[in-house]
């Protein structure tokens, strides 16, 4: 949660400004969109929430942000969340990986990622996601 809160005011890359919303709002919008479109898939929703962390952990490494985020969340949130986070970048070129595990969900995450850049959109608050993060973490620990 502290890493997610630290995304407030942070952008994708220092050189581009990172788009119209900060990483905090982008994460909330992505997760909110996935909650509406896939209400039963908590892991997908959480992947949408945490997919931005690579930008925060390794500023300026746009090409590696998905890999860094996946590595960071894998121990706590499990293999599927990490896989979705890592695949959200290549999901833009869907034909390359559509036969892989979770390819369809990764593509859904990518589409939500691309759409989640709306200035002023009310997507809730980060603290609302604590129970979902705890649930996914609990399930990942039991897997």
C-alpha positions as CSV (number, residue, x, y, z in Angstrom):
1,X,0.0,0.0,0.0
2,X,2.8,2.4,0.8
3,X,4.3,1.9,-2.7
4,X,0.9,2.5,-4.3
5,X,0.4,5.7,-2.2
6,X,3.9,6.8,-3.3
7,X,2.7,6.8,-6.9
8,X,0.8,10.1,-6.2
9,X,2.6,12.8,-8.3
10,X,4.9,10.3,-10.0
11,X,4.8,9.9,-13.8
12,X,5.8,7.2,-16.3
13,X,9.1,8.7,-17.3
14,X,10.7,12.0,-16.4
15,X,11.5,13.0,-20.0
16,X,7.9,12.7,-21.3
17,X,5.9,13.8,-18.3
18,X,4.0,10.5,-18.3
19,X,0.7,11.6,-19.7
20,X,-2.2,13.5,-18.3
21,X,-2.6,11.6,-15.0
22,X,0.0,10.5,-12.4
23,X,0.7,6.9,-11.7
24,X,-1.6,6.9,-8.6
25,X,-4.7,7.9,-10.6
26,X,-3.7,5.8,-13.6
27,X,-3.5,2.7,-11.3
28,X,-6.8,3.5,-9.7
29,X,-8.5,4.0,-13.1
30,X,-7.1,0.8,-14.5
31,X,-8.2,-1.3,-11.5
32,X,-11.6,0.4,-11.5
33,X,-12.2,-0.4,-15.1
34,X,-11.2,-4.0,-14.6
35,X,-13.5,-4.2,-11.6
36,X,-16.4,-3.1,-13.7
37,X,-15.6,-5.3,-16.7
38,X,-14.4,-8.4,-14.7
39,X,-15.9,-8.3,-11.2
40,X,-15.1,-11.8,-10.3
41,X,-11.4,-11.7,-11.3
42,X,-9.7,-10.1,-8.3
43,X,-6.2,-11.1,-9.6
44,X,-6.8,-9.2,-12.8
45,X,-8.1,-6.2,-10.9
46,X,-5.0,-6.2,-8.6
47,X,-2.7,-6.5,-11.6
48,X,-4.3,-3.4,-13.0
49,X,-3.6,-1.6,-9.7
50,X,0.0,-2.6,-9.3
51,X,1.1,-2.6,-13.0
52,X,2.6,0.9,-12.6
53,X,5.0,0.0,-9.8
54,X,7.9,-0.6,-12.1
55,X,7.9,3.1,-13.1
56,X,8.3,4.0,-9.4
57,X,10.9,1.4,-8.6
58,X,13.1,2.0,-11.6
59,X,12.4,5.5,-12.9
60,X,13.3,6.1,-16.5
61,X,13.3,2.4,-17.5
62,X,10.1,2.5,-19.5
63,X,11.1,-0.6,-21.5
64,X,11.6,-2.7,-18.3
65,X,8.9,-1.3,-16.1
66,X,6.6,-4.3,-16.5
67,X,9.3,-6.8,-15.7
68,X,10.4,-4.8,-12.6
69,X,6.8,-4.5,-11.4
70,X,6.2,-8.2,-11.9
71,X,9.3,-9.1,-10.0
72,X,8.3,-6.9,-7.1
73,X,4.7,-8.2,-6.8
74,X,5.3,-11.9,-7.4
75,X,6.3,-12.9,-3.8
76,X,3.3,-11.1,-2.3
77,X,0.6,-11.4,-4.9
78,X,1.5,-14.6,-6.8
79,X,2.5,-15.9,-10.1
80,X,-0.7,-15.0,-12.1
81,X,-0.7,-11.3,-11.0
82,X,3.0,-11.1,-11.8
83,X,2.5,-12.7,-15.2
84,X,-0.4,-10.4,-16.1
85,X,1.7,-7.4,-15.0
86,X,4.7,-8.6,-17.1
87,X,2.5,-9.3,-20.1
88,X,0.6,-6.0,-20.2
89,X,3.2,-4.4,-22.4
90,X,3.5,-7.1,-25.1
91,X,-0.3,-7.5,-25.0
92,X,-0.3,-4.5,-27.4
93,X,1.0,-6.9,-30.0
94,X,-1.5,-9.6,-29.2
95,X,-0.7,-12.1,-32.0
96,X,2.8,-12.6,-30.6
97,X,1.6,-14.2,-27.4
98,X,-2.1,-15.2,-27.7
99,X,-1.4,-18.9,-27.1
100,X,0.3,-18.3,-23.8
101,X,-1.3,-18.6,-20.3
102,X,-3.5,-15.7,-19.3
103,X,-3.0,-14.0,-22.7
104,X,-6.7,-12.9,-22.9
105,X,-6.5,-11.4,-19.4
106,X,-3.3,-9.7,-20.2
107,X,-4.9,-8.2,-23.3
108,X,-7.8,-7.0,-21.2
109,X,-5.3,-5.4,-18.7
110,X,-3.6,-3.7,-21.6
111,X,-6.8,-2.3,-22.9
112,X,-7.7,-1.0,-19.5
113,X,-4.2,0.4,-19.1
114,X,-4.5,2.3,-22.4
115,X,-7.9,3.8,-21.4
116,X,-7.0,4.8,-17.9
117,X,-5.6,8.3,-18.5
118,X,-8.6,10.4,-17.9
119,X,-8.0,13.6,-16.0
120,X,-10.5,14.1,-13.1
121,X,-12.2,10.6,-13.4
122,X,-13.4,9.5,-10.0
123,X,-12.1,5.9,-9.7
124,X,-12.2,5.8,-5.9
125,X,-9.4,5.9,-3.4
126,X,-6.4,3.6,-3.0
127,X,-7.4,2.5,0.5
128,X,-10.5,0.9,-1.0
129,X,-8.2,-1.7,-2.6
130,X,-6.6,-2.9,0.7
131,X,-9.1,-5.8,1.2
132,X,-8.7,-7.0,-2.4
133,X,-4.9,-6.8,-2.1
134,X,-5.0,-8.8,1.1
135,X,-7.3,-11.4,-0.4
136,X,-5.1,-11.9,-3.4
137,X,-2.0,-12.0,-1.2
138,X,-3.7,-14.6,1.1
139,X,-4.7,-16.7,-1.8
140,X,-1.2,-16.5,-3.4
141,X,0.4,-17.6,-0.1
142,X,-1.8,-20.7,-0.1
143,X,-1.1,-21.6,-3.7
